[in-house]
């Protein structure tokens, strides 16, 4: 497998011809190293089984010059250029992870994902890499899946997505999402099946001890690991806040809506989430503001008002605290062009459909 990893990193592989499918694996700080090389390794093995010229040209790519993956593994990366398929690995998502901050630090990767999709590249996420696709706006009005452990959080953060936690692989109009870890092999086998046929896919699965007969992640669900019912209160509060981002924050009115005192609301919310309702609201507002700055021509003041801030100065300070950039600088760095926005509706479905 070390040879397959080398081929994945240098983008070559023996005899890779100009007609080979160009697969880019997007490496980023803290990504799972196993998910960077898992798909390339299986594609390499399929080439050995098929015994013909490699059908895939794989490279590990990044908008950064240097990437340290999970466990401290330092990856050699190449600049992200045009590819046919972009694979986005997952990362460690623990209960105490500040997901908003984590995704904010990956803004260059999110922008790259969005640009590739707009250019017609088929985009594939592995495990919780789906959260990067959601951040890029690729899951809106699409079917999707992710690890069963985090499917509820994905559905909450991306209400316009049709999250299907029972599926191992879901492809919808050029965007593919997979379940956790080993589901990357289910995707890779689909790709092998499409390019080499059923015989090679099945032989590759046998050679690598990959179970190609499973169809659902439901048998793997362990209810003991799912968010406990005790978090339902905070989820309801968060949902109400997220649906009313532009409204003035009124703690007393919020407590009245849930028929509890302000003290009880703050205590229960903090017990379940480790932060205050206002902190959650600010993070949600900033996330929405980032989307508006990237995709619309609204002024900074108009964006601020749209997410509940009447004072643009206060908004700019909070925005910089969350993202590391002032709103205007953020827009300059990550703004979607009109051409890219128009192209987004025409993403080529290179991978076909699978419900």
N, C-alpha and C positions, 0 to 999 in steps of 0.2 A: 504493500500500500504506500510505502514511502515514495516509490517512483511515481505513482499516481498523483501524490501530493505535489511532487516537483513539477510534473506536467501541468497541474492545475495552477501553480504559481507562475510558471514562465509562459503560459498561454500557448504551448506548442503541442507536444505529444507526437509520437512518430507518425510521419506521413499525413498529418492533418492537412487536408487540402482546402482550396478556396471555397469549395461548396459545403464545408463542414458548418454545422450549426454553432454560432458564436454564443457561448454561455459565459456571462460575467457573474461572479459571486461577490457581493458587496460586503467588504470587511469594514468593521467600525469598532471603536474602542469598547471592549467588554463583550463583544459578540462571542457566541460559542464557537470555539475552534473546530469542534467536531462537526458542526453544521456548515462550516466553511468548506471542509474537505469531503464530507459524506457523499454529496451528490456527485462531485467530480470523480471520486473513487469508484462509485458504482458505474458511472458512464465509461470509465476506463476499462473496468472488468467486462462490460458489455462488448467493447471493441475487441477484447481478447477472445471472447466467446464467439463473436461473429466472424473473426478471422479476416476482416477486410480493412480497408482504410478507415481510420477513425472518423466517425460521423459528427464529432463534437470538437470544438476548439474552446478550451476553458481557460479563463484567467481570473485571478483574484484582484479585484479593483477597489478603488477608494478615492474620494475627493481629497483625502489627506495623504501626506508623504509617508507617514509611518503609522502603523496600527498595532496596538497591543490587545490581543484577544483575551478571552477568559483564561485564568490560570497563569497569566503573564506571558503567554506565547506571543512572540514578536513576528508579525507577518510581513513578507515582502509583497508589496502591492504595486499595481500598475494604474496609471490614470484611467478614469472611466471614459471610454469612447463608445462608439456605436456597437451595440450587441443585439442579438436576436432575443435572448432571454436573460433577464436580470434576476438572480436569486438573492433574497434577503434573509440571512440567518437570524436566529433568535438570540436572546440574552437572558441572564438570570433575573427573574422577576420574583422578588420575595414579598411577603406581606408588608414589610417596612420600607419597600422601595418607593421613593417619591417619583412616581411615573411622569408627572408633568416636568419636573426638573431633568429627569433622564432623557426625555424626548427633546426638550429644549436644547440640551447639549449635542443632540444629534441633528440639529437643523441642517447642516451641510448634506448629510445623508438623505434626509427627507426631501430636500430640494432636488437632489440628484435622482431620487426615485420618481418624483413628479415629472421631471424633465424627460427621463427615459420613457415613461408611460406616454407622455404627450407626443414623443417622437415615434410611437408605434411599437415600442419594445414590449414583449410579454413580460410581466412582472410576477415573480413567485415569492411568497413569504413562507418561511419555515417556522413552525411553532409561534412564539410571541413576536416574531418579526412582523406579524399582522398589525401590531400597534404602530409600526412605522408606516405601513401602507395606509392605515386609518388616518394618521397624522398628515399624510400627503393628500388625503381626500380621495383615495382610490377605492375605498370600500363603500362610499355613498351609493345607494341604490344598487348594490351588488350583493350576491350571496357570498358568504365567507365562513371560514372556520378557523380555529386555533386550538391550543391546548384546552382540554375540557376544564382544567383547573381555572383558566382565566377567561373562559368564554363569556361569563356574566359581566365581567369588567369591560370586555371589548364591546359588548352590546350596549352597556351603559354609556361608554365614551363615544360610541359611534351609532346613535339611534337610527340613522338612515340605512345602516347595513342590516342585511338579513342573516344573522349569525346562526349557523347550524352546528352546534357542538357535537352532534353525533357522527359527523362525517370525518373521514381521514383526509380527503383531498376535495377541494371545491374549486372549480374553474368557472369564471363568469366574465365573458367579454374581455379576454386578454389578461385577466388578473386571477392568479391562482393562490390559494392559501392552504396550508396543511395543518394537521394536528401536531402534537408534540414530537420532538426528537426523531424517533425512528420512522415517523410518517414521511420524512424526507425521502426515504427509500421507496415508499409507495408512489410519490411523485416521480422519482427517477425511473422507476419501472414503467410508469405510464409513458414517460418520454422515450424510453428504450423501445417499448411496445410500438409506439407510433413511428419510430424511425427504423427499427430493425425487425419488427414483427413479434408475434406471440412466442414463437419458438425460442428466440434469443432472450427475450425478457424472462421467460420461465427458467431457462438454463442459467441465466445470470442469478436469478433468485436462489436457485438450488445451490449454486457454487458458493454464494456468499451467505447462505443460511438466512435469507430474508423471507419472511412469511408473506407470500403474495396472494394468500387466500382470504385474508381478513378484509372486511368491508366497513367496519364501524369502530369508533373508539369507545362506544358505550360500555363494552365489557370491562374496560380498564378503569372506569370511574370508581373512585374510592370516596364515598360520602364523607368520611372522616376528615378528608383533606379540603373539602369545599368550604367556602366562607360560611361561618356558622349563622344560624337564624338570628343571633343577637345583633347582627349588623344590618338587619332590615330597617331599623329606625333611621340610621345614618344614610342608607341608600335612598330612602324616601325623601329625606331632607335635601340630599344632594340633587335628586331629580327635580325637586321643586325649584331649587336655586338655579340649576342649569336651564330650566325652561323659562326663567325670568331674569336673564342676565342684565337687561337694560334697566330694570327697576331698582330704585334706591334700596339699599340694604336696611331692613328694619327688623332688628332682632325680636322686638316685642310682638310684631305682627307674625313673624315666622313661628314663634312659640305658640301664639294663639291658634295658628293654623293646625298645629299638632296637639292642641289642648294640653300643653304643659307649660310650666313656668320657664322663664328665660334661664334660670339657674339649672333647672333640670335638663333643658335642651342642650346647653353647653356641656354639662357633665356627661350626658349619654353620648353625645356626638364625639366628644374627646375620648371617651372610653373605647368607642368602636373604631375610631379613625386615627387618633393620636394628634389631631389638630382641631382648629375651630371652624365653624361654618363659614366665617368670613375668609379664612385662609383658603378654603376650598373654592369659594365664590371668586376670589381674586385669581386663582389659578385657572379656573374655567373661563373667566373674562379674558385673561391674557391669551389663552389658547384660541379663543374665538377672534380676538384682535389680530393675532398672527395670521389667521386664515384670511381675514378681510384685507390686511396690508398686502398679502401675497397675491390676492385674486381680484381686487377691485381698485378703482381710481379714487375712492373716497379720501378726503383730507384726513390728516391725523386727528383733527378735532371731531370730525364726523365719525371716525372709527371709535374714538373715545366715548362719544355720546351713545353709539350703538351698543356698547358693552357696559354702559352704566356709569361713566365718568364724565361729569360736566366740566371739570377742570382739566384741560389738556396737559398742563404741567404735572399735576398729580399722576395722571395716567402715564405720562412719559417716564416719570421716576419709577413707578411700579413696573412698567414694561421692561425697563433697563435692568431692574433688580432681578426679574425672572429670566430674561433672555441674554443679558450681557450687552445689549445694543439698544440705542434709542430707536423709537419707531421709524423715523425716516431712514436711519442707517440700516435697520432690519429690512425695510422695503427695498432699498437699493441692492442689498445682498441676495434677497430671496424672492423677489418679485417674479411672478409668472408673466411671460410675454403674451401679448394678444395672440400671437401665432401659436404658442404652446397651448393656450387655453382652448383655441379653436380645434387644435389637433387632438386634444384630450378626448373629444367625443368620437374620434375615429380610430381609437386604439385597435390595432390588428389583433385578432384572436388566433395567435400562432399555435396555441396549445389545445384548441378545440374546447368543447364543453363537457363538463361532467357534473351532474346534479349533486 
